């Protein structure tokens, strides 16, 4: 979780900026984004031009160019997002936030190795921990991703993710809420 130092001038509080779903957050060398609401993902491209997801962040998280050491890279809004632009100096625990970013990138890269069904289950389990909350049926993943978003994260096709999600549902390994969010049974 991000912790900021207090601004020297209270009237100089950063302005919240609003972005629509699928907008790209501007990346600048000395600007971070504190996510106030919504969710974003970090994408890069393989040599073949295939999107690779390297991170997911939500309300309270910090991301931006000073934390990203990969080119090309872009931060895409997965939902409507409200974010505050900050300088790295406004974050007293910048090193901890950077380690958290690197750890998440390493985990997501690990989800691109092995058999595709296991990669999808690993991703769903990770999403349940990061974006989930307990419900009667198990753990509700509150971040709604498209099958293409999941495919980008695990290095497969949308068609494969759709087939595997249907199989997981048939086998009772996932369910859906009224709002079409994935539920992982306990």
mmCIF file of the C-alpha atoms, coordinates in Angstrom:
data_MODEL
# 
_entry.id   MODEL 
# 
loop_
_atom_site.group_PDB 
_atom_site.id 
_atom_site.type_symbol 
_atom_site.label_atom_id 
_atom_site.label_alt_id 
_atom_site.label_comp_id 
_atom_site.label_asym_id 
_atom_site.label_entity_id 
_atom_site.label_seq_id 
_atom_site.pdbx_PDB_ins_code 
_atom_site.Cartn_x 
_atom_site.Cartn_y 
_atom_site.Cartn_z 
_atom_site.occupancy 
_atom_site.B_iso_or_equiv 
_atom_site.pdbx_formal_charge 
_atom_site.auth_seq_id 
_atom_site.auth_comp_id 
_atom_site.auth_asym_id 
_atom_site.auth_atom_id 
_atom_site.pdbx_PDB_model_num 
ATOM 1   C CA . UNK A 1 1   ? 0.000   0.000   0.000   1.00 0.00 ? 1   UNK A CA 1 
ATOM 2   C CA . UNK A 1 2   ? 1.267   3.429   -0.910  1.00 0.00 ? 2   UNK A CA 1 
ATOM 3   C CA . UNK A 1 3   ? 2.097   5.928   1.805   1.00 0.00 ? 3   UNK A CA 1 
ATOM 4   C CA . UNK A 1 4   ? 2.621   9.529   0.823   1.00 0.00 ? 4   UNK A CA 1 
ATOM 5   C CA . UNK A 1 5   ? 4.431   12.317  2.574   1.00 0.00 ? 5   UNK A CA 1 
ATOM 6   C CA . UNK A 1 6   ? 2.182   15.260  3.348   1.00 0.00 ? 6   UNK A CA 1 
ATOM 7   C CA . UNK A 1 7   ? 2.294   18.064  0.777   1.00 0.00 ? 7   UNK A CA 1 
ATOM 8   C CA . UNK A 1 8   ? 4.096   21.181  2.003   1.00 0.00 ? 8   UNK A CA 1 
ATOM 9   C CA . UNK A 1 9   ? 1.200   23.309  0.795   1.00 0.00 ? 9   UNK A CA 1 
ATOM 10  C CA . UNK A 1 10  ? -2.229  21.710  1.511   1.00 0.00 ? 10  UNK A CA 1 
ATOM 11  C CA . UNK A 1 11  ? -3.808  23.728  -1.322  1.00 0.00 ? 11  UNK A CA 1 
ATOM 12  C CA . UNK A 1 12  ? -1.332  22.088  -3.745  1.00 0.00 ? 12  UNK A CA 1 
ATOM 13  C CA . UNK A 1 13  ? -2.968  18.667  -3.459  1.00 0.00 ? 13  UNK A CA 1 
ATOM 14  C CA . UNK A 1 14  ? -2.686  16.657  -6.689  1.00 0.00 ? 14  UNK A CA 1 
ATOM 15  C CA . UNK A 1 15  ? -5.768  16.631  -8.894  1.00 0.00 ? 15  UNK A CA 1 
ATOM 16  C CA . UNK A 1 16  ? -7.576  13.373  -9.475  1.00 0.00 ? 16  UNK A CA 1 
ATOM 17  C CA . UNK A 1 17  ? -7.712  12.486  -13.165 1.00 0.00 ? 17  UNK A CA 1 
ATOM 18  C CA . UNK A 1 18  ? -10.373 10.209  -14.636 1.00 0.00 ? 18  UNK A CA 1 
ATOM 19  C CA . UNK A 1 19  ? -9.771  7.681   -17.400 1.00 0.00 ? 19  UNK A CA 1 
ATOM 20  C CA . UNK A 1 20  ? -12.225 5.467   -19.283 1.00 0.00 ? 20  UNK A CA 1 
ATOM 21  C CA . UNK A 1 21  ? -11.972 1.699   -19.672 1.00 0.00 ? 21  UNK A CA 1 
ATOM 22  C CA . UNK A 1 22  ? -9.180  0.849   -22.168 1.00 0.00 ? 22  UNK A CA 1 
ATOM 23  C CA . UNK A 1 23  ? -7.622  4.334   -21.932 1.00 0.00 ? 23  UNK A CA 1 
ATOM 24  C CA . UNK A 1 24  ? -3.829  4.383   -21.570 1.00 0.00 ? 24  UNK A CA 1 
ATOM 25  C CA . UNK A 1 25  ? -2.305  6.207   -18.583 1.00 0.00 ? 25  UNK A CA 1 
ATOM 26  C CA . UNK A 1 26  ? 0.328   8.698   -19.754 1.00 0.00 ? 26  UNK A CA 1 
ATOM 27  C CA . UNK A 1 27  ? 3.844   7.529   -18.889 1.00 0.00 ? 27  UNK A CA 1 
ATOM 28  C CA . UNK A 1 28  ? 6.415   10.175  -18.047 1.00 0.00 ? 28  UNK A CA 1 
ATOM 29  C CA . UNK A 1 29  ? 9.911   9.763   -16.619 1.00 0.00 ? 29  UNK A CA 1 
ATOM 30  C CA . UNK A 1 30  ? 9.158   11.469  -13.297 1.00 0.00 ? 30  UNK A CA 1 
ATOM 31  C CA . UNK A 1 31  ? 5.451   10.695  -12.810 1.00 0.00 ? 31  UNK A CA 1 
ATOM 32  C CA . UNK A 1 32  ? 3.777   7.997   -10.781 1.00 0.00 ? 32  UNK A CA 1 
ATOM 33  C CA . UNK A 1 33  ? 0.057   7.247   -10.666 1.00 0.00 ? 33  UNK A CA 1 
ATOM 34  C CA . UNK A 1 34  ? -1.710  6.452   -7.417  1.00 0.00 ? 34  UNK A CA 1 
ATOM 35  C CA . UNK A 1 35  ? -4.852  4.527   -8.327  1.00 0.00 ? 35  UNK A CA 1 
ATOM 36  C CA . UNK A 1 36  ? -7.786  5.959   -6.365  1.00 0.00 ? 36  UNK A CA 1 
ATOM 37  C CA . UNK A 1 37  ? -10.456 3.698   -7.895  1.00 0.00 ? 37  UNK A CA 1 
ATOM 38  C CA . UNK A 1 38  ? -10.610 1.122   -10.654 1.00 0.00 ? 38  UNK A CA 1 
ATOM 39  C CA . UNK A 1 39  ? -7.954  -1.245  -12.008 1.00 0.00 ? 39  UNK A CA 1 
ATOM 40  C CA . UNK A 1 40  ? -5.135  -1.090  -14.563 1.00 0.00 ? 40  UNK A CA 1 
ATOM 41  C CA . UNK A 1 41  ? -2.690  -3.509  -16.148 1.00 0.00 ? 41  UNK A CA 1 
ATOM 42  C CA . UNK A 1 42  ? 0.859   -3.126  -17.443 1.00 0.00 ? 42  UNK A CA 1 
ATOM 43  C CA . UNK A 1 43  ? 1.436   -4.469  -20.954 1.00 0.00 ? 43  UNK A CA 1 
ATOM 44  C CA . UNK A 1 44  ? 4.467   -4.971  -23.105 1.00 0.00 ? 44  UNK A CA 1 
ATOM 45  C CA . UNK A 1 45  ? 4.831   -6.681  -26.491 1.00 0.00 ? 45  UNK A CA 1 
ATOM 46  C CA . UNK A 1 46  ? 6.747   -9.802  -27.455 1.00 0.00 ? 46  UNK A CA 1 
ATOM 47  C CA . UNK A 1 47  ? 9.031   -9.708  -30.489 1.00 0.00 ? 47  UNK A CA 1 
ATOM 48  C CA . UNK A 1 48  ? 6.090   -11.095 -32.488 1.00 0.00 ? 48  UNK A CA 1 
ATOM 49  C CA . UNK A 1 49  ? 3.830   -8.246  -31.299 1.00 0.00 ? 49  UNK A CA 1 
ATOM 50  C CA . UNK A 1 50  ? 1.810   -10.368 -28.861 1.00 0.00 ? 50  UNK A CA 1 
ATOM 51  C CA . UNK A 1 51  ? 0.678   -8.505  -25.710 1.00 0.00 ? 51  UNK A CA 1 
ATOM 52  C CA . UNK A 1 52  ? 2.253   -9.694  -22.437 1.00 0.00 ? 52  UNK A CA 1 
ATOM 53  C CA . UNK A 1 53  ? 0.656   -8.649  -19.144 1.00 0.00 ? 53  UNK A CA 1 
ATOM 54  C CA . UNK A 1 54  ? 3.233   -7.772  -16.472 1.00 0.00 ? 54  UNK A CA 1 
ATOM 55  C CA . UNK A 1 55  ? 1.058   -6.366  -13.699 1.00 0.00 ? 55  UNK A CA 1 
ATOM 56  C CA . UNK A 1 56  ? -2.380  -5.549  -12.331 1.00 0.00 ? 56  UNK A CA 1 
ATOM 57  C CA . UNK A 1 57  ? -3.035  -2.686  -9.917  1.00 0.00 ? 57  UNK A CA 1 
ATOM 58  C CA . UNK A 1 58  ? -6.118  -1.418  -8.113  1.00 0.00 ? 58  UNK A CA 1 
ATOM 59  C CA . UNK A 1 59  ? -7.249  1.240   -5.672  1.00 0.00 ? 59  UNK A CA 1 
ATOM 60  C CA . UNK A 1 60  ? -4.428  2.276   -3.358  1.00 0.00 ? 60  UNK A CA 1 
ATOM 61  C CA . UNK A 1 61  ? -1.682  0.914   -5.609  1.00 0.00 ? 61  UNK A CA 1 
ATOM 62  C CA . UNK A 1 62  ? 1.068   2.949   -7.221  1.00 0.00 ? 62  UNK A CA 1 
ATOM 63  C CA . UNK A 1 63  ? 2.435   2.502   -10.737 1.00 0.00 ? 63  UNK A CA 1 
ATOM 64  C CA . UNK A 1 64  ? 4.106   4.538   -13.458 1.00 0.00 ? 64  UNK A CA 1 
ATOM 65  C CA . UNK A 1 65  ? 7.215   4.965   -15.587 1.00 0.00 ? 65  UNK A CA 1 
ATOM 66  C CA . UNK A 1 66  ? 9.702   5.254   -12.666 1.00 0.00 ? 66  UNK A CA 1 
ATOM 67  C CA . UNK A 1 67  ? 8.659   1.718   -11.639 1.00 0.00 ? 67  UNK A CA 1 
ATOM 68  C CA . UNK A 1 68  ? 8.670   0.215   -15.137 1.00 0.00 ? 68  UNK A CA 1 
ATOM 69  C CA . UNK A 1 69  ? 11.994  -0.796  -16.658 1.00 0.00 ? 69  UNK A CA 1 
ATOM 70  C CA . UNK A 1 70  ? 10.660  -2.273  -19.890 1.00 0.00 ? 70  UNK A CA 1 
ATOM 71  C CA . UNK A 1 71  ? 10.079  -0.893  -23.355 1.00 0.00 ? 71  UNK A CA 1 
ATOM 72  C CA . UNK A 1 72  ? 7.629   -0.888  -24.949 1.00 0.00 ? 72  UNK A CA 1 
ATOM 73  C CA . UNK A 1 73  ? 5.263   -0.595  -22.034 1.00 0.00 ? 73  UNK A CA 1 
ATOM 74  C CA . UNK A 1 74  ? 1.845   0.870   -21.421 1.00 0.00 ? 74  UNK A CA 1 
ATOM 75  C CA . UNK A 1 75  ? -0.615  0.977   -18.559 1.00 0.00 ? 75  UNK A CA 1 
ATOM 76  C CA . UNK A 1 76  ? -4.128  0.211   -19.739 1.00 0.00 ? 76  UNK A CA 1 
ATOM 77  C CA . UNK A 1 77  ? -7.275  0.926   -17.731 1.00 0.00 ? 77  UNK A CA 1 
ATOM 78  C CA . UNK A 1 78  ? -9.331  -2.246  -17.237 1.00 0.00 ? 78  UNK A CA 1 
ATOM 79  C CA . UNK A 1 79  ? -12.196 -0.253  -15.730 1.00 0.00 ? 79  UNK A CA 1 
ATOM 80  C CA . UNK A 1 80  ? -13.030 3.396   -15.260 1.00 0.00 ? 80  UNK A CA 1 
ATOM 81  C CA . UNK A 1 81  ? -10.032 4.680   -13.290 1.00 0.00 ? 81  UNK A CA 1 
ATOM 82  C CA . UNK A 1 82  ? -9.434  7.660   -11.069 1.00 0.00 ? 82  UNK A CA 1 
ATOM 83  C CA . UNK A 1 83  ? -5.755  8.318   -10.436 1.00 0.00 ? 83  UNK A CA 1 
ATOM 84  C CA . UNK A 1 84  ? -3.590  11.012  -8.906  1.00 0.00 ? 84  UNK A CA 1 
ATOM 85  C CA . UNK A 1 85  ? -0.289  11.998  -10.562 1.00 0.00 ? 85  UNK A CA 1 
ATOM 86  C CA . UNK A 1 86  ? 2.632   12.107  -8.126  1.00 0.00 ? 86  UNK A CA 1 
ATOM 87  C CA . UNK A 1 87  ? 6.377   12.516  -8.190  1.00 0.00 ? 87  UNK A CA 1 
ATOM 88  C CA . UNK A 1 88  ? 8.548   9.706   -6.761  1.00 0.00 ? 88  UNK A CA 1 
ATOM 89  C CA . UNK A 1 89  ? 9.620   12.093  -3.983  1.00 0.00 ? 89  UNK A CA 1 
ATOM 90  C CA . UNK A 1 90  ? 6.021   12.117  -2.691  1.00 0.00 ? 90  UNK A CA 1 
ATOM 91  C CA . UNK A 1 91  ? 6.272   8.401   -1.871  1.00 0.00 ? 91  UNK A CA 1 
ATOM 92  C CA . UNK A 1 92  ? 8.337   7.742   1.232   1.00 0.00 ? 92  UNK A CA 1 
ATOM 93  C CA . UNK A 1 93  ? 8.301   3.951   0.689   1.00 0.00 ? 93  UNK A CA 1 
ATOM 94  C CA . UNK A 1 94  ? 9.280   4.031   -2.994  1.00 0.00 ? 94  UNK A CA 1 
ATOM 95  C CA . UNK A 1 95  ? 11.804  1.166   -2.659  1.00 0.00 ? 95  UNK A CA 1 
ATOM 96  C CA . UNK A 1 96  ? 9.155   -1.105  -1.129  1.00 0.00 ? 96  UNK A CA 1 
ATOM 97  C CA . UNK A 1 97  ? 6.693   -0.239  -3.893  1.00 0.00 ? 97  UNK A CA 1 
ATOM 98  C CA . UNK A 1 98  ? 9.368   -0.985  -6.502  1.00 0.00 ? 98  UNK A CA 1 
ATOM 99  C CA . UNK A 1 99  ? 10.074  -4.407  -4.945  1.00 0.00 ? 99  UNK A CA 1 
ATOM 100 C CA . UNK A 1 100 ? 6.345   -5.147  -4.964  1.00 0.00 ? 100 UNK A CA 1 
ATOM 101 C CA . UNK A 1 101 ? 6.170   -4.263  -8.690  1.00 0.00 ? 101 UNK A CA 1 
ATOM 102 C CA . UNK A 1 102 ? 9.102   -6.544  -9.501  1.00 0.00 ? 102 UNK A CA 1 
ATOM 103 C CA . UNK A 1 103 ? 7.632   -9.397  -7.453  1.00 0.00 ? 103 UNK A CA 1 
ATOM 104 C CA . UNK A 1 104 ? 4.304   -9.121  -9.280  1.00 0.00 ? 104 UNK A CA 1 
ATOM 105 C CA . UNK A 1 105 ? 6.012   -9.062  -12.686 1.00 0.00 ? 105 UNK A CA 1 
ATOM 106 C CA . UNK A 1 106 ? 7.984   -12.186 -11.772 1.00 0.00 ? 106 UNK A CA 1 
ATOM 107 C CA . UNK A 1 107 ? 4.811   -13.987 -10.683 1.00 0.00 ? 107 UNK A CA 1 
ATOM 108 C CA . UNK A 1 108 ? 2.970   -13.098 -13.878 1.00 0.00 ? 108 UNK A CA 1 
ATOM 109 C CA . UNK A 1 109 ? 5.907   -14.234 -16.017 1.00 0.00 ? 109 UNK A CA 1 
ATOM 110 C CA . UNK A 1 110 ? 5.832   -17.553 -14.125 1.00 0.00 ? 110 UNK A CA 1 
ATOM 111 C CA . UNK A 1 111 ? 2.166   -17.971 -15.181 1.00 0.00 ? 111 UNK A CA 1 
ATOM 112 C CA . UNK A 1 112 ? 3.342   -18.150 -18.800 1.00 0.00 ? 112 UNK A CA 1 
ATOM 113 C CA . UNK A 1 113 ? 5.220   -21.438 -18.202 1.00 0.00 ? 113 UNK A CA 1 
ATOM 114 C CA . UNK A 1 114 ? 3.886   -24.987 -18.075 1.00 0.00 ? 114 UNK A CA 1 
ATOM 115 C CA . UNK A 1 115 ? 0.620   -26.502 -19.255 1.00 0.00 ? 115 UNK A CA 1 
ATOM 116 C CA . UNK A 1 116 ? -2.070  -23.965 -20.203 1.00 0.00 ? 116 UNK A CA 1 
ATOM 117 C CA . UNK A 1 117 ? -4.827  -25.360 -17.899 1.00 0.00 ? 117 UNK A CA 1 
ATOM 118 C CA . UNK A 1 118 ? -2.511  -25.070 -14.878 1.00 0.00 ? 118 UNK A CA 1 
ATOM 119 C CA . UNK A 1 119 ? -1.413  -21.578 -15.954 1.00 0.00 ? 119 UNK A CA 1 
ATOM 120 C CA . UNK A 1 120 ? -5.045  -20.445 -16.069 1.00 0.00 ? 120 UNK A CA 1 
ATOM 121 C CA . UNK A 1 121 ? -5.770  -21.966 -12.657 1.00 0.00 ? 121 UNK A CA 1 
ATOM 122 C CA . UNK A 1 122 ? -2.664  -20.288 -11.203 1.00 0.00 ? 122 UNK A CA 1 
ATOM 123 C CA . UNK A 1 123 ? -3.766  -16.937 -12.620 1.00 0.00 ? 123 UNK A CA 1 
ATOM 124 C CA . UNK A 1 124 ? -7.293  -17.336 -11.222 1.00 0.00 ? 124 UNK A CA 1 
ATOM 125 C CA . UNK A 1 125 ? -5.889  -18.266 -7.802  1.00 0.00 ? 125 UNK A CA 1 
ATOM 126 C CA . UNK A 1 126 ? -3.576  -15.246 -7.836  1.00 0.00 ? 126 UNK A CA 1 
ATOM 127 C CA . UNK A 1 127 ? -6.414  -12.932 -8.919  1.00 0.00 ? 127 UNK A CA 1 
ATOM 128 C CA . UNK A 1 128 ? -8.576  -14.333 -6.117  1.00 0.00 ? 128 UNK A CA 1 
ATOM 129 C CA . UNK A 1 129 ? -5.878  -13.413 -3.600  1.00 0.00 ? 129 UNK A CA 1 
ATOM 130 C CA . UNK A 1 130 ? -5.225  -9.928  -5.012  1.00 0.00 ? 130 UNK A CA 1 
ATOM 131 C CA . UNK A 1 131 ? -8.716  -8.881  -6.093  1.00 0.00 ? 131 UNK A CA 1 
ATOM 132 C CA . UNK A 1 132 ? -10.948 -11.361 -4.283  1.00 0.00 ? 132 UNK A CA 1 
ATOM 133 C CA . UNK A 1 133 ? -13.194 -11.274 -1.291  1.00 0.00 ? 133 UNK A CA 1 
ATOM 134 C CA . UNK A 1 134 ? -14.836 -14.118 0.596   1.00 0.00 ? 134 UNK A CA 1 
ATOM 135 C CA . UNK A 1 135 ? -18.416 -15.003 -0.302  1.00 0.00 ? 135 UNK A CA 1 
ATOM 136 C CA . UNK A 1 136 ? -20.596 -17.943 0.709   1.00 0.00 ? 136 UNK A CA 1 
ATOM 137 C CA . UNK A 1 137 ? -19.660 -19.944 -2.423  1.00 0.00 ? 137 UNK A CA 1 
ATOM 138 C CA . UNK A 1 138 ? -15.883 -19.333 -2.138  1.00 0.00 ? 138 UNK A CA 1 
ATOM 139 C CA . UNK A 1 139 ? -13.804 -16.349 -3.219  1.00 0.00 ? 139 UNK A CA 1 
ATOM 140 C CA . UNK A 1 140 ? -15.258 -13.728 -5.576  1.00 0.00 ? 140 UNK A CA 1 
ATOM 141 C CA . UNK A 1 141 ? -12.739 -12.155 -7.982  1.00 0.00 ? 141 UNK A CA 1 
ATOM 142 C CA . UNK A 1 142 ? -13.968 -8.572  -8.145  1.00 0.00 ? 142 UNK A CA 1 
ATOM 143 C CA . UNK A 1 143 ? -11.828 -7.698  -11.155 1.00 0.00 ? 143 UNK A CA 1 
ATOM 144 C CA . UNK A 1 144 ? -13.692 -8.632  -14.313 1.00 0.00 ? 144 UNK A CA 1 
ATOM 145 C CA . UNK A 1 145 ? -11.252 -9.584  -17.043 1.00 0.00 ? 145 UNK A CA 1 
ATOM 146 C CA . UNK A 1 146 ? -12.120 -10.562 -20.574 1.00 0.00 ? 146 UNK A CA 1 
ATOM 147 C CA . UNK A 1 147 ? -10.948 -13.930 -21.838 1.00 0.00 ? 147 UNK A CA 1 
ATOM 148 C CA . UNK A 1 148 ? -8.491  -11.990 -24.032 1.00 0.00 ? 148 UNK A CA 1 
ATOM 149 C CA . UNK A 1 149 ? -7.101  -10.210 -20.935 1.00 0.00 ? 149 UNK A CA 1 
ATOM 150 C CA . UNK A 1 150 ? -6.553  -13.605 -19.275 1.00 0.00 ? 150 UNK A CA 1 
ATOM 151 C CA . UNK A 1 151 ? -5.012  -15.012 -22.463 1.00 0.00 ? 151 UNK A CA 1 
ATOM 152 C CA . UNK A 1 152 ? -2.559  -12.078 -22.576 1.00 0.00 ? 152 UNK A CA 1 
ATOM 153 C CA . UNK A 1 153 ? -1.578  -12.812 -18.972 1.00 0.00 ? 153 UNK A CA 1 
ATOM 154 C CA . UNK A 1 154 ? -0.859  -16.521 -19.463 1.00 0.00 ? 154 UNK A CA 1 
ATOM 155 C CA . UNK A 1 155 ? 0.404   -16.538 -23.047 1.00 0.00 ? 155 UNK A CA 1 
ATOM 156 C CA . UNK A 1 156 ? -2.336  -18.346 -24.919 1.00 0.00 ? 156 UNK A CA 1 
ATOM 157 C CA . UNK A 1 157 ? -5.295  -17.566 -27.179 1.00 0.00 ? 157 UNK A CA 1 
ATOM 158 C CA . UNK A 1 158 ? -8.691  -16.187 -26.233 1.00 0.00 ? 158 UNK A CA 1 
ATOM 159 C CA . UNK A 1 159 ? -10.339 -19.276 -27.737 1.00 0.00 ? 159 UNK A CA 1 
ATOM 160 C CA . UNK A 1 160 ? -8.281  -21.536 -25.448 1.00 0.00 ? 160 UNK A CA 1 
ATOM 161 C CA . UNK A 1 161 ? -9.179  -19.488 -22.362 1.00 0.00 ? 161 UNK A CA 1 
ATOM 162 C CA . UNK A 1 162 ? -12.880 -19.573 -23.298 1.00 0.00 ? 162 UNK A CA 1 
ATOM 163 C CA . UNK A 1 163 ? -12.772 -23.363 -23.719 1.00 0.00 ? 163 UNK A CA 1 
ATOM 164 C CA . UNK A 1 164 ? -10.890 -23.851 -20.438 1.00 0.00 ? 164 UNK A CA 1 
ATOM 165 C CA . UNK A 1 165 ? -13.208 -21.503 -18.496 1.00 0.00 ? 165 UNK A CA 1 
ATOM 166 C CA . UNK A 1 166 ? -16.220 -23.474 -19.769 1.00 0.00 ? 166 UNK A CA 1 
ATOM 167 C CA . UNK A 1 167 ? -14.514 -26.697 -18.710 1.00 0.00 ? 167 UNK A CA 1 
ATOM 168 C CA . UNK A 1 168 ? -13.704 -25.307 -15.249 1.00 0.00 ? 168 UNK A CA 1 
ATOM 169 C CA . UNK A 1 169 ? -17.326 -24.228 -14.834 1.00 0.00 ? 169 UNK A CA 1 
ATOM 170 C CA . UNK A 1 170 ? -18.648 -27.649 -15.958 1.00 0.00 ? 170 UNK A CA 1 
ATOM 171 C CA . UNK A 1 171 ? -16.324 -29.337 -13.440 1.00 0.00 ? 171 UNK A CA 1 
ATOM 172 C CA . UNK A 1 172 ? -17.412 -27.022 -10.600 1.00 0.00 ? 172 UNK A CA 1 
ATOM 173 C CA . UNK A 1 173 ? -13.953 -25.452 -10.259 1.00 0.00 ? 173 UNK A CA 1 
ATOM 174 C CA . UNK A 1 174 ? -15.321 -21.962 -10.914 1.00 0.00 ? 174 UNK A CA 1 
ATOM 175 C CA . UNK A 1 175 ? -18.706 -20.286 -10.766 1.00 0.00 ? 175 UNK A CA 1 
ATOM 176 C CA . UNK A 1 176 ? -20.071 -16.880 -11.608 1.00 0.00 ? 176 UNK A CA 1 
ATOM 177 C CA . UNK A 1 177 ? -21.785 -14.152 -9.604  1.00 0.00 ? 177 UNK A CA 1 
ATOM 178 C CA . UNK A 1 178 ? -24.884 -12.291 -10.777 1.00 0.00 ? 178 UNK A CA 1 
ATOM 179 C CA . UNK A 1 179 ? -22.556 -9.613  -12.195 1.00 0.00 ? 179 UNK A CA 1 
ATOM 180 C CA . UNK A 1 180 ? -20.524 -12.241 -14.110 1.00 0.00 ? 180 UNK A CA 1 
ATOM 181 C CA . UNK A 1 181 ? -17.530 -12.118 -11.751 1.00 0.00 ? 181 UNK A CA 1 
ATOM 182 C CA . UNK A 1 182 ? -15.622 -15.377 -11.317 1.00 0.00 ? 182 UNK A CA 1 
ATOM 183 C CA . UNK A 1 183 ? -16.025 -17.267 -8.032  1.00 0.00 ? 183 UNK A CA 1 
ATOM 184 C CA . UNK A 1 184 ? -13.447 -19.841 -6.972  1.00 0.00 ? 184 UNK A CA 1 
ATOM 185 C CA . UNK A 1 185 ? -14.988 -22.405 -4.607  1.00 0.00 ? 185 UNK A CA 1 
ATOM 186 C CA . UNK A 1 186 ? -13.011 -22.951 -1.387  1.00 0.00 ? 186 UNK A CA 1 
# 
